[in-house]
Amino acid sequence: MSKNAKSVEYISKAVKLLRAEGTLPRIFLANGGRVRLREWRVSLRCLPLWHVYWNPDPGGRLHLADYEVEMSPDCIYLLPSYLAFSTSSTRAFRHIYLDFCVESDHFSQVRKKEIVFPVGNYRWLLEESFKDRFSPLIAGSLILALLAAIPEENFVPEGTPTINPHIQNVLDMIFESFQKGKFDKLDNITVSRRLGMSLANYQHLFRRELKISPHRYILNRRLELAYNLLKNTDMSIEEVAESAGFANRYQFSKSFGILYNIPPGRFRKTL
């Protein structure tokens, strides 16, 4: 060593990672957006998707099984997969949302309850995700940051199911059917037979888990699909009715009017 060379001593603590700890969960983004909503009306849903919601303005409400959440502009709301909820609003507001899937046994053990974070820690990531155009990289960084910050008390013990396995199978079945646009094998008798359950037991178990009958749940999901098609496509009302699994326009218009308090034709004119 030369006379002028400096000696540097590194003192560090070795951290050994287990193989599982060194693997990041795989995330698949399904939807995302930054919009201004006149009305936020989502019928009861329970999907294999996680949701991130932030409303910079007051006005949004989450309705869960036994209580209601008045959403605050100071909070981000992370909703785990298979959490049953619906929404409403009291006024127009700005809304940022991300829908995603997580491939991870660890995060499947998160309790079915909303998780609330202070927006200050994540505002930059939220705003940059949708600044000029959508950035999957920044949105993914936001999702990872939120998942990493889930408190330990929000996890159930390893191996404890967070939703009845029979009902989770049904929800997966419904989700896949909607992805394919096929609704003909979702009737109660067919589903209960596939589960190896009596019709009465299946209906009772579904209502106990989600606080709604399976028929009503599937109908609400079909009407939500129709709502989005009316809003985001140029399809005729007859085409929308067929795509949502209704026999005819009359049957569709009647069901749509009951849920949304407006006929589909008049709803489209308000857009």
C-alpha positions as CSV (number, residue, x, y, z in Angstrom):
1,M,0.0,0.0,0.0
2,S,1.4,3.4,-0.9
3,K,2.2,6.0,1.7
4,N,-0.7,8.2,0.6
5,A,-3.3,5.5,0.4
6,K,-6.1,5.7,2.9
7,S,-7.3,2.8,4.9
8,V,-11.1,2.4,4.9
9,E,-12.8,-0.1,7.3
10,Y,-16.3,-1.1,6.5
11,I,-18.5,-2.2,9.4
12,S,-21.8,-3.7,8.3
13,K,-24.4,-6.1,9.5
14,A,-25.0,-9.0,7.1
15,V,-28.7,-9.7,6.4
16,K,-29.6,-13.1,4.9
17,L,-32.7,-13.1,2.9
18,L,-34.8,-16.2,2.6
19,R,-35.7,-17.1,-1.0
20,A,-39.4,-16.2,-0.5
21,E,-38.4,-12.8,1.1
22,G,-36.3,-11.9,-1.9
23,T,-39.2,-12.3,-4.4
24,L,-41.5,-9.4,-5.1
25,P,-45.1,-10.2,-5.7
26,R,-46.3,-10.3,-9.3
27,I,-48.8,-7.4,-10.0
28,F,-51.1,-7.2,-12.9
29,L,-52.9,-3.9,-13.6
30,A,-56.4,-4.3,-14.8
31,N,-57.8,-0.8,-14.9
32,G,-56.8,2.7,-13.8
33,G,-57.9,6.3,-14.4
34,R,-58.1,9.9,-13.3
35,V,-61.7,11.1,-13.8
36,R,-64.3,13.6,-12.5
37,L,-67.5,11.8,-11.5
38,R,-70.9,13.3,-11.4
39,E,-72.2,10.2,-9.7
40,W,-70.4,7.2,-8.2
41,R,-72.8,4.4,-8.1
42,V,-71.4,0.8,-8.0
43,S,-73.7,-2.0,-7.1
44,L,-72.3,-4.6,-4.7
45,R,-69.2,-6.2,-6.1
46,C,-66.8,-8.8,-4.8
47,L,-64.0,-9.4,-7.3
48,P,-60.5,-11.1,-7.4
49,L,-59.1,-7.6,-7.9
50,W,-57.6,-5.2,-5.4
51,H,-58.6,-1.5,-5.6
52,V,-56.8,1.7,-4.8
53,Y,-59.1,4.8,-4.5
54,W,-58.2,8.4,-3.8
55,N,-60.7,11.2,-4.1
56,P,-59.0,14.7,-4.0
57,D,-62.5,16.1,-3.2
58,P,-65.1,14.9,-0.7
59,G,-68.3,13.3,-1.8
60,G,-67.6,9.5,-2.2
61,R,-68.9,6.8,0.1
62,L,-68.0,3.1,0.5
63,H,-70.7,0.8,1.8
64,L,-69.4,-2.4,3.4
65,A,-71.2,-5.2,5.1
66,D,-72.1,-3.6,8.4
67,Y,-70.9,0.0,8.1
68,E,-70.3,3.0,5.8
69,V,-67.1,5.0,5.1
70,E,-67.3,8.7,4.2
71,M,-64.1,9.0,2.1
72,S,-61.7,11.8,3.0
73,P,-59.5,13.6,0.5
74,D,-56.7,13.1,3.1
75,C,-56.8,9.3,2.8
76,I,-56.0,6.6,0.3
77,Y,-58.2,3.5,0.5
78,L,-56.8,0.1,-0.4
79,L,-59.5,-2.6,-0.8
80,P,-58.3,-6.2,-0.7
81,S,-59.5,-8.8,-3.3
82,Y,-62.9,-10.4,-2.5
83,L,-64.0,-7.6,-0.3
84,A,-67.8,-7.1,-0.8
85,F,-68.6,-3.4,-1.2
86,S,-70.8,-0.9,-3.1
87,T,-70.4,2.9,-3.5
88,S,-72.4,6.0,-3.6
89,S,-71.8,9.8,-3.8
90,T,-73.3,13.0,-2.5
91,R,-71.8,15.4,-5.1
92,A,-69.4,15.4,-8.0
93,F,-65.7,14.8,-7.2
94,R,-62.4,13.9,-8.7
95,H,-61.4,10.3,-8.5
96,I,-58.2,8.3,-9.0
97,Y,-58.4,4.5,-9.1
98,L,-56.3,1.5,-9.8
99,D,-57.6,-2.1,-10.1
100,F,-55.0,-4.9,-9.9
101,C,-54.3,-8.5,-9.1
102,V,-51.5,-9.8,-6.8
103,E,-50.0,-13.2,-7.2
104,S,-49.0,-13.9,-3.7
105,D,-50.1,-16.4,-1.0
106,H,-49.0,-13.9,1.6
107,F,-51.4,-11.1,0.5
108,S,-54.2,-13.6,0.1
109,Q,-54.2,-13.6,3.9
110,V,-55.2,-10.0,4.3
111,R,-58.5,-9.5,6.1
112,K,-61.5,-8.4,4.0
113,K,-61.6,-4.9,5.3
114,E,-60.6,-1.5,3.9
115,I,-57.1,-0.3,4.7
116,V,-56.6,3.5,5.0
117,F,-53.3,5.4,4.5
118,P,-52.6,9.1,4.8
119,V,-52.3,10.6,1.3
120,G,-49.3,12.8,2.2
121,N,-46.9,9.8,2.0
122,Y,-48.1,8.8,-1.5
123,R,-49.4,12.0,-3.2
124,W,-46.4,12.2,-5.6
125,L,-46.8,8.7,-6.8
126,L,-50.6,9.1,-7.2
127,E,-50.3,12.3,-9.2
128,E,-47.3,11.1,-11.3
129,S,-49.1,7.9,-12.2
130,F,-51.6,9.9,-14.3
131,K,-49.7,13.2,-14.9
132,D,-49.6,13.3,-18.7
133,R,-50.3,9.7,-19.6
134,F,-50.6,6.6,-17.5
135,S,-47.3,5.3,-16.1
136,P,-47.5,1.5,-15.2
137,L,-44.1,1.8,-13.6
138,I,-45.0,4.5,-11.2
139,A,-48.4,3.0,-10.5
140,G,-46.7,-0.3,-9.8
141,S,-44.3,1.5,-7.4
142,L,-47.4,3.0,-5.6
143,I,-49.0,-0.4,-5.3
144,L,-45.9,-2.0,-3.9
145,A,-45.5,0.8,-1.4
146,L,-49.0,0.4,-0.2
147,L,-48.8,-3.4,0.0
148,A,-45.5,-3.1,2.0
149,A,-47.2,-0.7,4.5
150,I,-50.2,-3.0,5.3
151,P,-50.2,-3.3,9.1
152,E,-49.5,-6.8,10.6
153,E,-52.9,-6.8,12.3
154,N,-54.6,-6.8,8.9
155,F,-53.4,-10.3,8.2
156,V,-55.1,-13.5,9.4
157,P,-53.0,-16.4,10.7
158,E,-51.4,-18.5,8.0
159,G,-53.8,-21.1,6.6
160,T,-56.9,-19.3,7.8
161,P,-59.3,-18.7,4.9
162,T,-60.5,-15.1,4.6
163,I,-63.6,-16.1,2.7
164,N,-65.4,-19.4,2.5
165,P,-63.6,-21.5,-0.2
166,H,-66.9,-22.6,-1.8
167,I,-67.9,-19.0,-2.3
168,Q,-64.5,-18.0,-3.5
169,N,-64.8,-20.7,-6.2
170,V,-68.2,-19.3,-7.2
171,L,-66.8,-15.7,-7.4
172,D,-63.9,-17.0,-9.5
173,M,-66.4,-18.8,-11.7
174,I,-68.5,-15.6,-12.1
175,F,-65.4,-13.5,-12.9
176,E,-64.2,-15.9,-15.6
177,S,-67.7,-16.0,-17.1
178,F,-67.9,-12.2,-17.3
179,Q,-64.5,-12.1,-18.9
180,K,-65.8,-14.5,-21.6
181,G,-69.2,-12.8,-21.9
182,K,-71.0,-16.0,-21.0
183,F,-73.7,-16.0,-18.3
184,D,-75.8,-19.1,-19.2
185,K,-74.2,-21.4,-16.6
186,L,-74.4,-19.1,-13.6
187,D,-77.9,-20.1,-12.5
188,N,-78.2,-21.3,-8.9
189,I,-79.0,-24.9,-9.7
190,T,-76.0,-25.3,-12.1
191,V,-73.6,-23.6,-9.7
192,S,-74.8,-25.6,-6.6
193,R,-74.4,-28.9,-8.5
194,R,-70.8,-27.9,-9.5
195,L,-70.1,-27.2,-5.8
196,G,-71.6,-30.5,-4.7
197,M,-74.0,-28.6,-2.4
198,S,-77.8,-28.5,-2.1
199,L,-79.5,-25.5,-3.6
200,A,-80.7,-24.3,-0.2
201,N,-77.2,-24.6,1.4
202,Y,-75.5,-22.8,-1.5
203,Q,-77.9,-19.9,-1.3
204,H,-77.7,-19.6,2.5
205,L,-73.8,-19.7,2.4
206,F,-73.6,-17.1,-0.4
207,R,-76.0,-14.7,1.4
208,R,-74.1,-15.3,4.7
209,E,-70.7,-14.4,3.2
210,L,-71.8,-11.5,0.9
211,K,-75.1,-10.2,2.5
212,I,-76.8,-10.6,-0.9
213,S,-78.4,-13.5,-2.8
214,P,-76.4,-15.0,-5.7
215,H,-79.1,-14.1,-8.2
216,R,-79.1,-10.5,-7.1
217,Y,-75.3,-10.3,-7.1
218,I,-74.9,-11.6,-10.7
219,L,-77.8,-9.4,-11.9
220,N,-76.1,-6.3,-10.3
221,R,-72.8,-7.3,-12.0
222,R,-74.5,-7.6,-15.4
223,L,-76.2,-4.2,-15.0
224,E,-72.8,-2.7,-14.0
225,L,-71.4,-4.1,-17.2
226,A,-74.3,-2.6,-19.2
227,Y,-73.8,0.7,-17.4
228,N,-70.1,0.8,-18.6
229,L,-71.0,-0.2,-22.1
230,L,-73.7,2.6,-22.4
231,K,-71.2,5.1,-21.0
232,N,-68.0,4.1,-22.9
233,T,-69.2,2.6,-26.3
234,D,-71.5,3.4,-29.2
235,M,-73.3,0.1,-29.0
236,S,-77.1,0.3,-29.4
237,I,-79.3,-0.4,-26.4
238,E,-80.2,-3.8,-28.0
239,E,-76.5,-4.7,-28.4
240,V,-75.8,-3.6,-24.8
241,A,-78.7,-5.8,-23.5
242,E,-77.5,-8.8,-25.5
243,S,-73.8,-8.3,-24.3
244,A,-75.0,-8.2,-20.7
245,G,-77.0,-11.4,-21.0
246,F,-80.6,-10.0,-21.2
247,A,-83.2,-11.7,-23.4
248,N,-84.5,-8.5,-24.9
249,R,-84.4,-4.7,-24.6
250,Y,-87.6,-4.6,-22.5
251,Q,-86.2,-7.0,-19.8
252,F,-82.9,-5.0,-19.8
253,S,-84.6,-1.6,-19.5
254,K,-86.8,-2.7,-16.7
255,S,-83.9,-4.1,-14.6
256,F,-81.6,-1.1,-15.4
257,G,-84.3,1.4,-14.3
258,I,-84.9,-0.4,-11.0
259,L,-81.2,-0.3,-10.1
260,Y,-80.2,3.1,-11.4
261,N,-83.5,5.0,-11.2
262,I,-83.3,6.0,-14.9
263,P,-84.0,4.1,-18.2
264,P,-80.9,3.2,-20.2
265,G,-82.0,5.4,-23.1
266,R,-82.4,8.5,-20.9
267,F,-79.2,7.7,-19.1
268,R,-77.3,7.7,-22.3
269,K,-78.7,11.2,-23.2
270,T,-77.3,12.6,-19.9
271,L,-73.7,11.7,-20.8
